[in-house]
Amino acid sequence: MTVGLGDTLKGFRKKAEDAAVEHKDQIHETVQKAEVAADQRTGGKYHDQIQQAAGKVDTFVEGLDATDGKAAGEEAGGGAGKPPAS
């Protein structure tokens, strides 16, 4: 029995999520450093947008650590970026 492409991709996604959870503190620190650097390079012009993007990254990574194994904002039957089924 061969493994289909969908199953392979699900396996890769799970490995990536596990790695992100395992290294969430490092990801948070890196996002903070990138936020400061981007804010400095733009002279604070895009401060709110940069801060909002950094917050979304942190929320997403924290959501990966949820006990149900679903990403933040992801509901059963819906994938990341997909609206929940009506």
N, C-alpha and C positions, 0 to 999 in steps of 0.2 A: 504494500500500500504506500503510495507516495503522498507527501505532504503538499497541499495546495499552496499557491502563492499567498492567499489570504491568511492561512494558518501561519506561514512563515513571517508575514508582516506583523501579525498579532504577537508572535514570539519576540520579534525585534522591539516592538512597542513596549512590551512588558519589561524587557531587559533595560530599555532606556528609562522607563519610569522607576524601576528599582534602583538604577544608578543615580538618578536625580534625587530620590528620597535619601539614599545613603550619603549623598554629598550635598544635602540641602543647605547646610551652614556655609560651605564654600561657595555655593551658587549665590546665596544671599550676600556674602561679602563682595563677590565679584560684581554683582549687580549694583551694589552701593558705590563701589569704586568707579564703575562705568557711568553711573548717574552723576557723580561729582565731576568726572572728567568731561562729560558731554555738556554739563551745565557751565563749566569754566570755558570750554572752547566756543560755546555759543554766546558767551557773555550774559548768561541768565535769560536770554531772549525766549527760550523754550522751556523754562524751568517747570512750569505746570505740566506740560506734555511729557517731559522726561520723568518727572516724579510719578505721574499717572502710569506710564509704561512700566516703571520699576515696581510699582505696587501690584500691577497685574501679573508680572513674573513671579513675585513673591507669593501672591495668592494662589497661582497655578501650582507652584512647587509644593506649597503647604497642602493643597488639595489632593496631590498625588499620595500623600501620606494618610489619607482618610481610611478608616477601617473597612469600608466597603470596596476599596480598590478603584473607585471611580475618581476621575479628575474633578476639580472644583467646577461646579456649574453643569456637569455632565449628568444626565439622568438615564435611567435604564431605557434602552431602546434607541437612545440618541448618542451619536459620537461627538467628539470634540468638533466644535464649529457647526454642528447640525442642531436645528431646533428640535425640541422633544416632539414625539408623535402626538397628533391630536386625537 
